[in-house]
């Protein structure tokens, strides 16, 4: 039975103690540390795979990952028509042209050295981590996930899972 004044929580929901624990990480110091951690890892980012994916609505996407220590930590979106890097919130139009994955792979090599970590972080409650925005040529292109204490870059589980399930032999 929960303490008086505490509503019961359903199985799978976060209880009051876990919510309080996560809130304790929500400090300006941890946000600043997450930004610092993001900046420190930039020079260690490597290019990952490029793959085709379909959204739940059936629209084609070209995606690529940036990796750190062999794990995908950033997922990027590209135009299926011309291979250009897309900002967050903008989706490519059309099926794309043949060989676009190879063009994206070529362009991907230059992207890590031109990424800037913006000065701020957003706390993502469900994941219990900081999302540090990454910019390229003035546009936010992705978020780097950093642990709640601001000290460690976290893998992008969605990118890794998607790559594993949708890339298949077509990934480059």
N, C-alpha and C positions, 0 to 999 in steps of 0.2 A: 504494500500500500504506500503511495507517495505521501510525503510530509503534508501537513495541513497547508492549504493555500497553493499547493502544486497540483496542476491538472495531471491526470495519468497520461503517459505517452504510449503510443502504439508500438508494436514490435517493429524494429528497424528505424524508428525515429530517435533522434538524439535526446537523451535525458537532460535534465537541468544541470547536472554536474559537468557533463561533456560540453554543453553549450557554454557554460561559464569558463571552462578551461580554454576553449577556442577564443572566447572574447578577451581573455587575458593576453593573448598574442597580438591583439589589435591595438598596437601602440605605435606612435610616430617613430620610435627608435627601431622597431622591427620592420616597419615599412621602409625606412631609410636604409636599413641593413639589406633588405631584399633588393633594393635598387643597386646598392653597392655590389652585391653578389652577382646580379645580372650583368653589370658592367665588367666585373672581373672575369666572367666566363666568355665574353665576346671573342677574345683572341683564340679561344680553344674550340669554338664551334666549327664543325665540319659539315660538308654536304652529305646528305643522306640520299634516299631513294626518291624517285619521281614515279607517280602512279596516277591512273585514271580511276575516277570514282563517280558514282551516280548518287545524287541527292535523293531523299525520300520521295521527292516530286518527279524524279526521273531526269533531272537536268544533269548534263555532264560537267565534271570538274577535273581539273588537272591540279594535283597537289604534289608537294615535295616536303621533305623534312630536313631539318638541321639537327645534327647530333652532337652529343657531348659524351665522351667516354663510351661510344658505341651505342648509345640509346637516343631515340628520337626525343628532342625536348621542345622543338618548334615545328609547327605545321604551317606551311605557306600555300597560298592559292594563286594560280596562274590562269591567264586567259587561254581557253582552248583554241582560239583563233590565231593569236600572234605570239603567245608565250610570255606576254608581259606579266610582271608581278602585280597582283591586285591588292588593294587595301582591304582591311576588314570591312565587311558589309557590302562589298561589290562582288557580284558573281559574274562569271563569264557567260557569254551567250553563244549558242550553237554547238554543234557536235565537235568542232575542231578539225584541224587538217591532219593528214597522215604525217607521222614523224615529229609531231609537236613535242612529245616527251623528250626526244633527244635535244631539241632546241632549248627546252626548259633546263635540262641537265647542264648544258653549256652555260646558260645564264646564271644558274644557281651558284656556280663557282665564285662569282664576283660579289654575290649578295652579302655574305657574312662580314666582309671587311667594310661594308657601307651601311651597316645597321647601327642605329643609335638607341641606347636605352633612355627612355624619357624619365624625367625627374618626378616620379610618383608611382604609387602602386595601389591596386584595388584588392580588398580582401574578399576572397570567395569562400563564403561560409560552408556550402556543402562539401567542398574539397578540403577546407581547412588550410588554405595556402594563399600566398600573395600572387597576383597576376600583374607582372611588370610589363608595361607596353613597350614594344619594339617598333621603331620607325625607320623607314627607308625613303629617302628623298622627300621628307616632310609628311609622309603618310603612315599611319599606324597599320602595320602589316600582320602583327601577331602579338601574343602575350606569352611571356616566359613565366612558367610556374615556379615559385620559390617557396620553400617550407615556411610554415607559420612563424618560426623564430627568425626567419630571414637569412638563414645560413647555408641552405643547400638548394641547388637547382633540381627540380623534380622532372621525371620523364613525362612526356605527353602520352598518356595511356590511350587516348582516342586515336592518335596518329599511328601508334604502334599496332593497335588492334585492327584499324582500318587497312593498314598496309598488309598485315598478315592475312586478312580475309578477302581483300578486293584486288590486291596488286597482282598476285599470281605471276605467271611468266612474263607479263607485259611490263612489269616494273623495270625501270632502268636506274 
